Amino acid sequence: MKITPITRYRREHRRSTAAHGVAGTEPKNESIDRRVRLDPTNAWTAVATLFSAFALAVVPPYVKAQQPAEANQGDAVINIKMLYLEEYQERPPALSNIFPRPEDQGEQGAHLGVADSNTTGRFLRQRYDMSVSRVANQRAALQSARSSVDAGLAFILANVSADTALTLARDSSISGKAVIFNLGSTEDQLRATQCTTGLLHTIPSRAMLTDALAQFLIRRKWQKWLLLTGPQEADKAWVNAINRSAKRFGGKITDERTWSFNTDLRRTAQQELPLFTQARSYDVVLVADEIGDVGEYVSYNTWLPRPVAGTQGLVPVGWHRVLEQWGARQLQNRFQEQAGRTMNDVDYAAWVAVRAIAEAVTRSKSTQPAAVYRYLLSDDFELAAFKGRSLSFRSWNGQLRQPIPLVQPRAMVSQSPQEGFLHPQTELDTLGYDVQETNCSFEKSL
Amino acid sequence: MNQKNKVQRMCANALVGACLMAVSLAAFTETAYVSNEKDNTISVIDIDSLSVVETLEVGMRPRGITFNNDFTQLYICASDSDAVQVMDVASRRIVSDLPSGEDPEQFALHPNGRNLYIANEDNAIVTVVDTTSKTVIAQVDVGVEPEGMAVSPDGRWAVNTSETTNMLHWIDTGSHELVDNTLVGQRPRHVEFTNDGGTLWASSEIGGTVTVIRVKDREVLQTIEFKIRGVHRDRIQPVGVKLTKDGRYAFVALGPANHVAVVDAETYKVLDYILVGRRVWHLEFARDEELLLTTNGVSGDVTVVDVDELKAIKTLKVGRYPWGVAVAP
């Protein structure tokens, strides 16, 4: 006899991604009203319904699903309200577009975080609700965030551009009243020179990613790097990050080449790339191509038979579908079940942000943004999040400390920090901007 | 040992070959079963010779394993087969499946020998199965990723840990209702009652701690921390816990720290750290607590620790990712 799987109720909250297509639609000021609530009561009604069907079918009638035990804190339910805010961002056309980024990336991770937190919350009489707002530009994002804060939503999960994240955090009607989590921007300046009180980052910075990669390459004694870069602004930012990492860990960039391919490289890579990568010696070819334009075609087409790493090939990531260690498989299964696809780095950044809020609310016993923020940045805060170590926030710039996996498409290759890269506090701080490298005023209280 | 001596005396005058055979047969009493998570097998270890004598194929991703009260049956959580398999110990063959709910990971048998409490990791549920009638008698909603399970010696409590909710859930075995929750450190993995049922020990893998809780009022008595020279605190990740019957020691497997901590079970002081294999997960006693066996996932072996000397004395190669261990007399 098999038990009817009961987590399936999550499927009921799966919404077609088509309905969320943003491209081509006008910004909707009323988008804030499109609330998606993962109401635990409803969810559990669904479970209970499933259960009764199951109980009638196979189990004697006296068996029933037990209601969660009431926590002994009186009757009041504690409500924690969040806003998931996504700003549409233009993605330039890319040659390699076989695996497009999912349109609901981030949002699905946040939904799972809310569901997980509500499963925990029902033992503590906490209820997490999330409103979803998808907007077309910064102006609309600001409007949406302001009206949410006015309505008492103190936690904003921001999947927006770096500039918008800063604008939100510095807005006089938001700052001090809400905690903003940056889920979408890896921009280093947000962590180095522009860090802002109230703005936390759960997605790793570019510097964290390139440091993670550099440590691995140095550990393998692959010190000479040929750097290929794309023409986009983001690619230049990646180049800056890898230059910094090279200096920190002793990598040597032997040559740097920018492509301007205007042919369809998918058909000509075998002719073009060996010439483009022609050089006397290098240990590894690094690719800076964040949108995935031509980077996918470099592997196996280099002049010297060398591995490819960077934004393609061996890639440092915040999260990836191949991760299964440290219990990650359970998270991947839950996500797949809910979203009908695999979990990526932005989904993880959203999930971990919601879990951090829930953990801070539970341990600090407060729902006030100021108290939660203080707890998140205190030494007491730690979060288990399937990366083999407890995660915490850096007190100097609000970046989530986390190990960075290095993956190839079908397996994890390694995870940084690598052994031997030491730090007086925690080796996790060998990745990204350390306190001495940061030049900005960031407060540990709102 | 007595049994062995008796047999030796009995056949003192017999032929040497027959005698040796009798000795080895009589000594072949204690056997350890180790589940190999990534091999879908169970390694059978003869405790007398401390060697692997057989490898048995079982369901997919075997993790938690435990015996029934008279050691005639071995229950195996075959997580990816979504089943608890029942192995007949005499024939070492799988004879049936128990209904288990999805993704069973760990379980504990009620002292009545009948009710099995199973943590269904993917489902946030504890399933209670009657092993005699092979039916589900209750399912209890718990936190996210239920993992550790223990039933108190008096049979009153079933306690489950949920890894992502960071709680211990107290289930009344009479009503099968969840009556209380205890918040503990990050990622609680395993719970173990003391022999007298007075306290409960719970390990928190990412928190790096073991919490000791008084059962009668569910108050936290102590939070034990660990420190090993040269090992970063992030790598000290307590998982398996085993307590000696006399209340002297608690052994705590520290995961990727590759050590087992020895804790004075009365003062909660950490007495020693024993170096074992890589990523040590679960523990079990053998030879009436003379030996402690540890499963070491990454190195794929079992370390045998001498409990009196507090020293590792032997390492046995088993399958890939050994997870659980159970010993039958």
Interface residues (C-beta under 8 A of the other chain):
Chain A: M1 K2 I3 P5 I6 T7 W44 V47 F51 V58 V59 V63 A65 Q66 Q67 P68 A69 A71 D116 T119 T120 F123 L124 G327 Q330 N333 R334 R355 E359 T362 E382 L383 A384 G388 R389 S390 T426 E427 L428
Chain B: D82 P99 S100 G101 E102 D103 E121 D122 N123 A124 I125 T127 K134 T135 V136 I137 A138 Q139 V140 D141 G143 V144 E145 S162 E163 T164 T165 N166 M167 H169 H176 E177 L178 V179 D180 N181 L183 Q186 R187 E205 I206 G207 G208 H232 D234 R235 P256
